[in-house]
């Protein structure tokens, strides 16, 4: 199959950049332009840096035009490449949630945690060695704080649910939210049915269903035209998508409660989630066979299962 372009111009000065993680159209970051100035929302991994620099050049911008490098949160598929990318952007400041700032300045704990979960070799191959962000080039953002990108207002929101150190960004020009992992996952592989397939990402270790639903409700208060997901790209009709997303959050939680405490909880819940997801794919009429659905969602199903079981363990100790 011929590889598609890693850049997709979405209009309104926004370009989605495929970060090259795992497979095509799996993860994105975004270039936002305004009067010759630019910002980046998320940064993928160290191995995404050449693609991001190529996207900047594709839009006839120089690296010194980038004013802000924004981290939705510090999970490595979103922020693993921030330190390395910052070296190439001489005028950029890193903006992040207050809880995330220390982990970008000193990413040793992130590196060790990822290596403990996936193994040293897998982390090296997937993410590379994390590069610290100089403390003088990073600042924390407050809830509802705005920045001006040369006449373009970008408003930030503290957005727990997927992680406690998560922020989202509302862009007034496009009336869109850059959602990180707070408005679920909607892979373009499943397009072609009656509506896009969407489901939550509940990966370890800070999933909280009530906080996630509250974050979604706050997003909708601005009546956005679209949501710009990291996994993957633009989805429209946010109200309709939110209803499907919340229904899937509740369905996942119900399944997790049923398997919690079993010796085989992770494996059993992962299988139950795969069945749940394919039932939704089939309901929507997406042209994806069950075997392909399972292949595409294997990692997400297992991570979601682990995250919900950790949440239930934490809830039981509260």
C-alpha positions, -999 to 999 in steps of 0.1 A, spaced: 0 0 0 13 34 -9 21 56 21 0 87 22 14 122 30 22 127 67 8 162 65 -29 172 62 -39 208 60 -73 211 78 -80 248 70 -80 277 94 -42 277 96 -41 242 111 -20 212 98 -23 177 112 11 159 113 13 121 114 39 115 141 49 82 125 42 60 156 34 24 149 13 28 118 -1 55 95 -28 77 110 -22 64 146 -10 96 163 -10 133 153 4 166 165 -8 199 151 9 230 136 -12 262 142 -3 293 122 -12 330 126 3 358 106 36 341 101 39 329 137 32 293 148 26 270 177 27 232 179 3 212 200 20 180 211 53 166 197 51 129 193 84 111 200 121 118 193 116 101 160 88 125 150 111 155 150 121 153 113 85 150 102 75 180 123 103 201 109 94 190 74 58 201 81 70 235 92 90 239 60 60 226 39 40 255 52 68 279 42 78 287 78 112 287 94 118 269 127 123 303 144 86 311 136 74 286 162 66 306 194 50 278 215 54 241 219 24 229 239 22 195 258 -13 182 263 2 158 289 35 140 294 27 105 281 54 96 257 33 94 225 25 131 231 55 146 248 84 122 243 99 143 216 95 177 232 130 181 245 146 170 212 122 192 191 128 223 213 165 221 203 154 229 167 131 257 176 152 286 189 123 310 198 98 285 212 87 282 248 72 250 262 37 253 278 24 225 300 1 216 329 17 225 363 17 188 372 36 180 340 63 206 341 86 188 365 85 157 343 96 176 312 124 194 330 136 160 345 122 131 324 142 104 342 111 91 360 91 90 327 119 71 311 123 46 339 85 41 342 82 34 305 112 10 305 97 -8 335 64 -14 316 77 -20 281 113 -29 285 145 -9 277 148 -21 241 112 -13 232 114 21 247 146 29 229 131 17 196 98 35 200 106 67 218 144 71 221 162 87 250 141 115 265 158 150 264 152 174 293 135 207 287 156 236 301 137 251 331 140 287 317 122 276 285 91 261 301 61 275 320 29 262 336 -5 272 323 -35 280 346 -70 268 339 -87 292 315 -55 310 307 -52 326 272 -21 332 251 -20 354 220 -4 338 189 0 370 168 -37 379 169 -50 343 174 -64 335 209 -56 301 223 -74 293 256 -63 264 279 -84 242 301 -73 219 330 -87 186 317 -85 156 340 -100 123 332 -74 106 311 -46 120 333 -45 146 361 -18 166 344 -38 170 311 -47 202 294 -67 209 263 -66 239 240 -96 258 225 -88 278 193 -112 306 188 -103 310 151 -114 275 141 -139 270 170 -121 237 177 -106 219 206 -72 203 205 -82 174 228 -51 153 234 -66 121 249 -96 138 266 -121 133 237 -113 97 230 -98 78 201 -113 78 166 -91 60 141 -97 69 105 -93 31 96 -129 27 108 -144 54 86 -171 46 61 -200 37 83 -229 58 94 -207 78 119 -171 78 130 -162 50 155 -151 66 188 -141 52 222 -123 65 253 -87 60 262 -85 49 298 -49 38 299 -29 37 332 -26 52 357 -49 81 363 -82 73 345 -112 88 363 -146 83 344 -164 111 363 -136 136 356 -134 126 320 -172 131 315 -169 165 333 -141 175 310 -161 166 279 -191 186 292 -168 217 297 -156 214 262 -191 213 248 -200 245 266 -181 264 239 -203 248 211 -172 238 191 -174 230 154 -148 202 156 -125 182 179 -89 177 169 -78 144 184 -43 130 188 -56 96 178 -66 106 150 -72 140 135 -104 160 131 -139 148 140 -170 169 135 -204 171 152 -190 171 187 -223 168 205 -232 136 186 -197 122 191 -198 130 228 -229 110 233 -213 80 217 -181 85 237 -199 88 270 -220 57 262 -187 38 256 -171 52 288 -201 38 308 -200 5 290 -163 0 296 -167 9 333 -196 -16 337 -175 -43 321 -145 -35 343 -166 -37 375 -177 -72 364 -141 -85 360 -124 -66 388 -108 -89 414 -105 -119 391 -71 -135 387 -74 -132 349 -90 -97 350 -66 -81 325 -69 -108 299 -107 -113 304 -114 -76 303 -92 -70 273 -112 -97 254 -145 -82 266 -134 -47 253 -125 -62 219 -160 -76 217 -176 -43 228 -156 -24 202 -164 -46 173 -201 -46 182 -200 -8 179 -180 -10 146 -206 -34 133 -235 -13 145 -220 17 126 -216 -3 95 -179 4 92 -162 -17 65 -137 -34 88 -137 -72 95 -135 -85 130 -99 -98 126 -88 -64 114 -106 -46 141 -90 -67 167 -55 -62 152 -60 -24 151 -73 -22 186 -51 -48 204 -29 -23 221 -57 1 231 -79 -27 245 -52 -40 268 -41 -5 279 -77 4 286 -83 -27 306 -52 -21 327 -62 15 333 -97 8 344 -86 -20 368 -60 3 384 -88 29 388 -110 4 405 -82 -6 428 -77 30 437 -114 36 441 -116 7 465 -88 22 487 -104 57 488 
